[in-house]
């Protein structure tokens, strides 16, 4: 081959550690092959640019008079300028232990994995924690809001039915927050068109402490101890909060006959009270 240029119609073989180099001024680009022996387990072909750090590799394609950059490789960055397809798993900062079509980030079993058509799963330490697919996002573990004081949403997976908490509304029921299962609704909180709020339960409310109800509601009504008074001639009004339960008249009504009263009483929070009268 001529030193000032030639055409090679066959192969070119280097039988030693020779390199192929391009040198301009003090910059260079080199290609070489490292192989210490037939048993060398670390044999590789190397590419090198050097001098002051502004030399780099560029892959490009030329069609007619148009040149398009495809990829650049610099000291600290690889920049892919066109679409790329990776047939396998990808590890960022580590090897990939999830396999398949997956990307791990820093930890070999933490990242994202495509597990079917339209299915994207999220893994943390090899445990599947989330699934995203068209129309639904699924949490396989607890959902937590907050850091110090936490609010959690969880499922023990032991229920016989699925449960749904749904926010919806209509013209006559503007805001409805409703809990139900496959058999029907359990309860809802609703804001009405007049801005008032109601809470409705599809069944009974069974509190563990009835104190609030006991202090506010009448649990029983009775007639109290009998009271006897003489009736004045011509009439007698009942005592306040009492009802006439009997009269005892002997002969004529002459002022010595008896009217029998009993107080009307209500039972609230363990105490009997006489009712008021208007």
Secondary structure, 3 states (H helix, E strand, C coil): CCCCCCCCCCCCCCCCCCCEEEEECCEEEEEEEECCCCCCCCCEEEEEEECCCCCCEEEEEEECCEEEEEEEECCCCEEECCCCCCCCCEEECCCCCCCCEEEEECCCCCEEEECCCCCEEEEECCEEEEEEECCEEEECCCEEECCCCCEEECCCCCCCCCEEEEEECCCCCCEEEEEEECCEEEEEEEECCCCCEEEEECCCCCCCCCHHHHCCCCCEEEEEEEEEEECCCCCCCCCCCEEEEEEECCCCCCCCCEEEEEEEEEEECCEEEECCCC
